[in-house]
Amino acid sequence: MLKVIVELWPGGCESGRRVLATADILRMRSGSLADYEVRLQDDVIGEVGRGILREYPRYASTVWDLVVRGIAVTLARAEHLPVRPQLLSVTVRSSGSVPYVRIRDIPEPAQTLFRRNLRFSTAPLIEDDPDPRDCAYAWDWHDFLAGRR
């Protein structure tokens, strides 16, 4: 079995590292054309998916070719890369002079990551919003997207 581990090292510091995602690649059938099962996990949504890479020509390329094809088969169900995700676009609303975003409008997995990021931050109470406690300042959202938060 191959295990690929994706870690975040904040500021390049190993002591603060944490695992963001893993890929387990299990050989199901040996031979010159091997079959592999690929299992993807991440720390936000858990199991991302499982896929089967069939009749892969062992030793014909680097291990990175096997890894990227295994990930592609799991995410896109084919040996090609899925379409590149689009830039996250969330409507910035305004309540008086306070620009804000509705957290529920943010697609996953960004929503969960943003919520974690806001855990100890102040947040606006937007009384005219249907869910007044599910809002964040627009500048916090923009800082999060820019990597400053």
Buried (B, 14 or more C-beta within 10 A) or exposed (E): EBEBEEEEEEEEEEEEEEEEBBBBBEBEEEEEEBBBBBBBBBBBEEEBBEBEBEEBEEEEEEEEEBBBBBBBBBBBEEEEEEEEEEEEEBEEBEBEEEBBBBBEEBEEEBBBBBEEBBEEEEBBEBEEBEEEEBBBBBBBBBEBBEEEB
